[in-house]
Amino acid sequence: MALTATVITFINSLYSNYQVQKEQLIQQTMNVNTAYAKKLSDTTGLFINSSQQQLTYIANRSAAYITNSERLTENTNLLRNQTDTFDSVVIVNNQGVVLSVSPETLNLLGRQLKSIHTLKTLQAQASSISDPFLSQFDNLLVVLSEPIFDSERNYLGYVAGTIYLKTDNLLSKILGQHYYQNGSYVYVVDSNKKFLYHPNRALIGTHATGYPEMDDILNNEEGGLSIQNSQGQTMLAGYAKIPSSGWTIITQSPIESTLLPLTGIMKQVVMRTLPMALAVFLFIWIFARAISKPLQQLADKTKQLDSPSASSDIERINSWYVESLSLKKAILSGMKLLNSQIGQLQHDVETDPLTGASNRRAFKLKLEQLALLETPFSVLAADIDYFKKVNDTYGHKAGDDVLKEMVQIMKSACRDGDMVARTGGEEFILVLKDCPIKDAFSYAERLRITIADKVFEDIGHITVSIGISSWTTESVSIEKTLSLADEALYKAKREGRNRSIIAESASGSV
């Protein structure tokens, strides 16, 4: 019975360890792919915003001499040649006639464009990003365009830059440059499930059919899941949406390559442990208790890995023989590596990368925790007044510096258990735990006055408007509480800004 029990325990230990490690590796790979997709999403979003800014610059330059073909040609050549952003650039008047084109080999000069995209762009008279379509030269492309207005805001036409999806350009370099060598790859689909980028260029322009998971991917902002690729291979995918374009970036890795290290480790463990196990079986009636004790302790502690003292408890276990010691070191090494990676990933997932404040994900989690514990709290919805003017006047770097200093001011005034979260460009929400509405108003006023008195380098003084609401177990829902704070913020804006206002519910003050 002792021999049978030992064999079963040995096999079960290997199997359980394999399954746990397998699940952790799978989840970790999906989390890493999601983070990588989010990084690419942010980078591509910045690329699109930068491209639109370039178009806006050329549109503003072209407005004053829309009838001067020589100057327009100079502008289109300037835009196309200064970066690798666009494969071609055109300036079109409000009748759809091409006034300038670069390169001139396209032979579009003087032609009237009548495509559906052209008609939509002329009608919209606004910035736009087209769906992918085939040009008259059979190039699959997307078009970014910016309107041209004169000084009296009369619509003169638009300037457009095209990105060929099947040729090498700056966009394909951004998406195609990654450092995985394990069969991982990146692809991009639009809201219509059409491939905009894929390592297999033959798939670009086709629809992602036969992917039942694609609907879930397109209906969410970001996440991770297991999918089957076009070859029927199981892939661990992470995805993130680009808000400015509606495109979704998907990174995926073969599950075989993810689990390959685990298979090798398990083989080594078995091969190294088996000879010693056979020797142990011969003397099991003598050393059964001494041998089983450290193994049992390790097994018990591995079930409590979420305990803060798990690592120190494992260190104190007296693993007096080599197999137990090896297992102990492997567990400790795995715990340290896993905790480090999870900690870094958790920080990245819940933190705004610019300001260091909590992001919307962490903010929602905080509210869920407070609601679960039935802990009352107050909410301050703060918004910097005329922040767009700061960016337009002093530049986005100065604006970013203001946001960082704002977060530091807010954090310095917070207590333990409070939270500062950035929920938009210049919008912040402060969660004040166990803070009645009157105290929250006093806090808001102190914060508002502190910010108004602060002299920001190169900018001077700025002000904030603050909306205040609170939640208790007997009050309205958390969603309604947040909505009331937003309404109070808008009221503060309407009444002249630089003020704090307590939200009003249907029955009076919250």
C-alpha positions in Angstrom: 0.0 0.0 0.0 2.9 2.4 0.8 4.5 1.6 -2.5 1.3 2.0 -4.5 0.4 5.3 -2.7 3.9 6.7 -3.4 3.7 5.8 -7.1 0.2 7.4 -7.4 1.3 10.5 -5.4 4.4 10.8 -7.6 2.4 10.6 -10.9 -0.3 12.9 -9.6 2.2 15.4 -8.5 3.8 15.5 -12.0 0.4 15.7 -13.7 -0.9 18.5 -11.3 2.3 20.5 -11.7 2.0 20.1 -15.5 -1.6 21.2 -15.6 -1.0 24.2 -13.4 2.1 25.3 -15.3 0.2 24.8 -18.6 -2.7 27.0 -17.5 -0.4 29.6 -16.2 1.7 29.7 -19.4 -1.4 29.9 -21.5 -2.9 32.7 -19.5 0.5 34.5 -19.3 1.0 34.2 -23.1 -2.5 35.7 -23.8 -1.8 38.5 -21.3 1.6 39.3 -22.9 0.0 39.2 -26.4 -2.8 41.5 -25.2 -0.2 43.9 -23.8 1.8 43.7 -27.0 -1.3 44.3 -29.1 -2.2 47.3 -27.0 1.3 48.7 -27.4 1.0 48.3 -31.2 -2.5 49.8 -31.0 -1.2 52.9 -29.2 1.8 53.2 -31.7 -0.5 52.9 -34.7 -2.9 55.3 -33.2 -0.1 57.8 -32.8 0.9 57.2 -36.4 -2.6 57.9 -37.7 -2.9 61.0 -35.5 0.5 62.2 -36.8 -0.5 61.5 -40.4 -3.7 63.5 -40.0 -1.7 66.4 -38.4 0.6 66.4 -41.5 -2.5 66.5 -43.8 -3.9 69.3 -41.7 -0.7 71.3 -42.0 -0.7 70.9 -45.8 -4.4 71.8 -45.9 -3.8 75.0 -44.1 -0.9 75.9 -46.3 -2.9 75.2 -49.5 -6.0 77.3 -48.5 -4.4 80.6 -49.4 -3.4 79.6 -53.0 -5.9 76.9 -54.0 -5.7 78.1 -57.6 -1.9 78.1 -57.8 -1.0 74.7 -59.2 2.7 75.2 -58.8 2.4 75.9 -55.1 -0.1 73.0 -54.7 2.4 70.6 -56.4 5.1 71.9 -54.1 2.8 71.0 -51.1 1.9 67.5 -52.3 5.5 66.7 -53.1 6.6 68.0 -49.7 4.1 65.8 -47.8 4.8 62.7 -49.8 8.6 63.0 -49.7 9.2 64.2 -46.1 8.2 60.8 -44.6 7.3 57.3 -45.6 3.8 57.8 -44.4 1.9 58.1 -47.7 2.4 56.3 -51.0 0.6 59.1 -52.9 -1.0 62.6 -52.1 -3.7 64.5 -53.9 -5.4 67.8 -53.5 -9.0 67.9 -54.7 -11.3 70.9 -55.1 -14.9 71.0 -53.9 -16.1 69.6 -57.2 -13.9 66.5 -57.0 -11.4 67.7 -59.6 -7.7 66.8 -58.8 -5.7 70.0 -58.6 -2.4 68.4 -57.6 -1.0 64.9 -57.3 2.2 63.3 -56.2 3.6 61.3 -57.8 2.6 62.8 -61.1 2.9 59.4 -62.8 -0.5 58.6 -61.5 -1.9 60.8 -64.3 -4.8 62.1 -62.2 -4.2 65.8 -62.6 -7.3 67.6 -63.9 -9.5 64.5 -63.6 -12.8 64.6 -61.7 -12.9 61.8 -59.1 -16.3 60.1 -58.9 -15.7 57.2 -56.5 -18.0 56.6 -53.5 -15.2 57.5 -51.2 -14.7 60.9 -53.0 -18.4 61.7 -52.8 -18.5 60.8 -49.1 -15.4 63.0 -48.4 -16.8 66.0 -50.3 -20.1 65.6 -48.5 -18.7 65.2 -45.0 -16.3 68.2 -45.3 -14.4 66.8 -42.3 -11.5 64.6 -41.4 -12.0 61.0 -42.5 -10.3 57.6 -42.7 -11.7 55.4 -45.6 -12.6 51.8 -45.6 -10.1 49.8 -47.8 -10.9 49.9 -51.5 -9.4 49.2 -54.9 -8.3 52.3 -56.8 -8.6 52.6 -60.6 -5.0 51.3 -60.8 -6.0 48.1 -58.8 -4.1 49.2 -55.7 -5.7 48.2 -52.4 -5.5 51.3 -50.2 -7.0 53.4 -47.4 -7.2 57.1 -47.7 -6.8 59.7 -44.9 -8.1 63.1 -45.8 -8.4 66.6 -44.2 -10.7 69.4 -45.4 -9.4 72.7 -46.8 -11.2 75.9 -45.7 -10.5 79.5 -46.6 -10.3 82.2 -43.9 -14.1 82.6 -44.0 -14.6 78.9 -43.5 -15.7 78.3 -47.0 -15.1 74.7 -48.1 -12.5 74.6 -50.9 -11.9 70.8 -51.1 -9.6 68.4 -49.4 -6.0 67.0 -49.2 -5.7 63.2 -49.1 -2.9 60.8 -48.5 -3.1 57.2 -49.5 -1.5 54.2 -47.8 -1.1 51.1 -50.1 -1.9 48.1 -48.0 0.2 45.6 -50.1 3.4 47.6 -50.3 6.1 48.5 -47.9 5.6 51.8 -46.1 5.8 53.2 -42.6 2.6 51.6 -41.4 3.7 48.1 -42.6 7.1 48.7 -40.8 5.3 49.5 -37.5 3.1 46.4 -37.7 5.7 44.0 -39.1 8.6 44.7 -36.8 8.5 42.4 -33.8 10.9 40.1 -32.0 9.1 36.8 -31.7 10.8 33.9 -33.3 8.3 31.2 -32.2 5.7 31.3 -35.0 4.0 34.4 -33.6 2.6 37.0 -35.9 0.5 40.1 -36.1 -2.4 41.0 -38.3 -5.0 43.8 -38.5 -8.7 43.7 -39.4 -11.2 46.6 -39.9 -14.7 46.7 -38.5 -15.9 44.7 -41.6 -13.5 41.8 -40.8 -11.3 42.7 -43.8 -7.6 42.1 -43.4 -5.7 45.4 -43.6 -2.3 43.9 -42.7 -1.1 40.3 -42.6 2.3 38.6 -43.0 0.7 36.6 -45.8 0.0 39.5 -48.2 -2.3 37.3 -50.3 -4.8 37.6 -47.4 -4.7 41.4 -47.4 -8.1 42.7 -48.7 -9.9 39.5 -48.1 -12.4 38.9 -45.3 -11.7 36.9 -42.1 -14.3 34.2 -42.7 -14.4 31.0 -40.7 -13.3 32.7 -37.5 -16.3 32.4 -35.0 -14.2 34.3 -32.4 -13.8 37.4 -34.7 -17.2 38.8 -33.6 -16.1 38.7 -30.0 -12.8 40.4 -30.9 -14.5 43.2 -32.8 -17.1 43.8 -30.1 -14.5 44.4 -27.4 -11.8 47.0 -26.9 -9.1 44.5 -25.9 -8.6 41.0 -24.4 -7.2 37.6 -25.0 -8.6 34.2 -26.2 -7.7 31.0 -27.9 -8.6 30.8 -31.6 -8.0 28.6 -34.6 -6.1 30.1 -37.5 -6.7 29.5 -41.2 -4.5 26.3 -41.1 -6.5 24.9 -38.2 -3.7 25.6 -35.7 -4.6 26.5 -32.2 -3.3 30.0 -31.4 -3.2 32.1 -28.2 -4.3 35.6 -29.2 -4.3 39.0 -27.7 -6.1 41.9 -29.4 -6.6 45.7 -29.0 -8.7 48.2 -30.9 -7.4 51.5 -32.3 -10.0 54.0 -31.3 -9.3 56.6 -34.0 -9.8 54.2 -36.9 -11.9 51.3 -35.5 -9.2 48.8 -36.7 -8.2 45.9 -34.4 -4.7 44.6 -34.0 -4.3 40.9 -33.2 -1.1 39.2 -32.0 -1.1 35.4 -31.7 1.3 32.6 -30.8 1.1 28.9 -31.5 0.1 27.0 -28.3 2.7 24.4 -29.2 5.6 26.9 -29.0 4.1 28.2 -25.7 4.0 24.8 -24.1 7.3 23.5 -25.6 9.5 24.7 -22.7 7.1 23.1 -20.2 7.3 19.7 -22.0 11.1 19.8 -21.8 11.1 20.8 -18.2 8.7 18.0 -17.3 10.8 15.4 -19.2 13.9 16.5 -17.3 12.1 16.3 -13.9 10.9 12.8 -14.7 14.3 11.6 -16.0 16.2 13.0 -13.0 13.7 12.0 -10.4 12.9 8.4 -11.5 16.3 6.8 -10.5 16.2 8.3 -7.1 12.5 7.4 -6.7 13.3 3.7 -7.4 16.0 3.8 -4.7 13.6 5.5 -2.3 10.9 2.9 -2.9 13.4 0.2 -1.7 13.7 1.9 1.7 10.3 3.4 1.9 9.3 1.4 5.0 12.2 3.1 6.9 12.1 6.6 5.5 8.5 7.0 4.5 7.7 9.6 7.1 11.0 11.5 6.7 10.7 11.6 2.9 7.0 12.4 2.8 7.2 15.3 5.3 9.0 17.9 3.1 7.0 16.9 0.0 3.8 17.2 1.9 4.9 20.6 3.2 5.7 21.8 -0.3 2.4 20.4 -1.6 0.6 22.3 1.1 2.3 25.5 0.5 1.9 25.4 -3.3 -1.8 25.4 -2.6 -1.4 28.7 -0.8 0.6 30.6 -3.3 -1.7 33.6 -2.9 -0.7 33.9 0.7 1.8 36.8 1.4 4.0 34.5 3.5 4.0 31.6 0.9 7.6 32.3 -0.3 9.1 32.6 3.2 7.2 29.5 4.3 8.6 27.5 1.5 12.1 28.8 2.3 11.8 27.5 5.8 10.9 23.9 4.7 13.7 21.5 5.5 14.2 19.8 2.1 17.0 17.6 3.1 17.4 15.5 0.0 18.1 16.5 -3.6 14.8 15.9 -5.2 12.9 17.9 -2.6 15.5 20.6 -2.7 15.3 20.8 -6.5 11.5 21.0 -6.4 11.7 23.7 -3.7 14.1 25.8 -5.8 12.0 25.3 -8.9 8.9 26.4 -7.1 10.6 29.5 -5.6 12.2 30.4 -8.9 8.8 30.0 -10.6 7.1 32.1 -8.0 9.6 34.9 -8.2 9.5 35.0 -12.0 5.7 34.7 -12.2 5.1 37.3 -9.4 7.5 39.7 -11.2 5.8 39.3 -14.5 2.3 39.5 -13.1 3.2 42.5 -11.0 4.6 44.3 -14.0 1.7 43.4 -16.2 -0.8 44.3 -13.5 0.9 47.7 -13.1 0.8 48.3 -16.9 -2.8 47.2 -17.2 -4.1 49.4 -14.4 -1.9 52.5 -14.8 -2.1 55.5 -17.2 1.3 55.5 -18.9 1.6 59.3 -19.2 0.7 60.5 -15.7 1.1 57.4 -13.5 -2.5 57.8 -12.3 -4.9 54.8 -12.3 -6.7 54.1 -15.5 -10.3 53.4 -16.2 -9.9 49.7 -15.6 -8.4 50.2 -12.1 -11.0 52.8 -11.4 -13.9 50.4 -12.2 -12.2 47.7 -10.1 -11.9 50.1 -7.1 -15.6 50.9 -7.3 -16.5 47.2 -7.4 -14.4 46.5 -4.3 -16.0 49.4 -2.4 -19.5 48.3 -3.4 -18.7 44.7 -2.4 -17.6 45.9 1.0 -20.5 48.3 1.2 -18.1 51.1 1.9 -19.6 54.6 1.2 -17.5 57.0 -0.9 -17.6 60.3 -2.7 -16.6 61.0 -6.3 -14.9 64.1 -7.7 -15.1 64.5 -11.4 -12.4 67.1 -12.3 -11.7 68.7 -15.7 -9.0 71.2 -16.6 -10.6 74.4 -17.9 -9.6 75.4 -21.5 -7.0 72.6 -21.7 -7.2 72.6 -25.5 -6.0 76.2 -25.4 -2.9 75.1 -23.4 -2.1 72.4 -26.0 -2.7 74.8 -28.9 -0.7 77.6 -27.4 2.2 75.9 -25.7 2.3 72.5 -27.4 1.4 69.0 -26.4 4.5 68.4 -24.3 3.6 71.4 -22.1 0.1 70.0 -21.9 1.5 66.6 -20.9 3.6 68.2 -18.2 0.5 69.9 -16.8 -1.3 66.6 -16.6 1.6 65.0 -14.7 1.8 67.9 -12.2 -2.0 67.7 -11.8 -1.8 64.1 -10.8 1.0 64.7 -8.3 -1.1 67.5 -6.7 -4.1 65.3 -6.4 -2.1 62.3 -5.1 -0.4 64.4 -2.5 -3.8 65.4 -1.1 -5.2 61.8 -1.0 -5.5 59.6 2.0 -4.8 55.9 2.2 -7.6 54.1 0.3 -8.3 57.0 -2.0 -7.7 56.9 -5.7 -6.8 59.3 -8.5 -7.8 58.0 -12.0 -7.4 59.6 -15.4 -10.5 58.8 -17.5 -9.9 61.1 -20.5 -7.6 63.6 -22.0 -7.8 66.2 -19.3 -10.5 64.5 -17.2 -9.8 63.0 -13.8 -11.9 61.2 -11.2 -11.0 61.1 -7.5 -12.6 58.4 -5.3 -12.7 59.4 -1.6 -13.3 56.4 0.6 -15.6 57.0 3.7 -15.9 60.7 2.8 -19.3 62.4 3.4 -20.5 64.8 0.7 -19.7 67.9 2.8 -16.1 66.8 3.4 -15.8 65.9 -0.2 -16.9 69.5 -1.2 -14.3 70.9 1.2 -11.6 68.7 -0.3 -12.7 69.7 -3.8 -12.4 73.4 -2.9 -9.0 73.0 -1.4 -7.9 71.1 -4.4 -9.4 73.7 -6.8 -7.7 76.6 -4.9 -4.4 74.8 -4.7 -4.4 74.3 -8.5 -5.6 77.8 -9.2 -2.7 79.2 -7.1 -0.1 76.9 -8.6 2.2 78.5 -11.2 2.9 76.0 -14.0 6.2 76.5 -15.7 5.9 78.3 -19.1 2.1 78.4 -18.8 1.2 80.2 -15.6 -2.1 79.6 -13.9 -4.8 77.1 -14.9 -8.1 76.2 -13.2 -10.3 73.2 -12.8 -14.0 72.6 -12.6 -15.2 69.8 -10.3 -18.5 67.9 -10.0 -19.2 66.1 -6.7 -21.5 63.2 -5.8 -21.5 60.4 -3.2 -22.6 56.8 -2.8 -23.9 54.8 0.1 -25.7 51.5 0.2 -29.0 53.3 0.6 -28.4 55.8 -2.3 -28.7 55.4 -6.1 -26.6 53.0 -8.1 -22.9 53.5 -8.7 -23.5 54.2 -12.3 -26.1 56.9 -11.4 -23.6 58.4 -8.9 -21.0 58.8 -11.6 -23.6 60.3 -14.0 -24.6 62.8 -11.3 -20.9 63.8 -10.8 -20.6 64.3 -14.6 -23.8 66.4 -14.6 -22.4 68.5 -11.8 -19.1 69.0 -13.7 -21.0 70.2 -16.8 -23.0 72.6 -14.6 -19.7 74.0 -13.2 -18.5 74.5 -16.8 -21.7 76.2 -17.8 -21.7 78.5 -14.7 -18.3 79.9 -15.6 -15.7 77.2 -14.7 -13.2 77.3 -11.8 -15.8 76.1 -9.3 -16.9 73.0 -7.4 -20.6 72.0 -7.5 -22.4 69.2 -5.6 -24.6 67.1 -7.8 -28.4 67.3 -7.3 -30.6 64.2 -7.5 -34.3 64.2 -8.0 -34.9 64.6 -4.3 -32.3 67.3 -3.7 -28.6 67.2 -2.8 -26.8 63.9 -2.8 
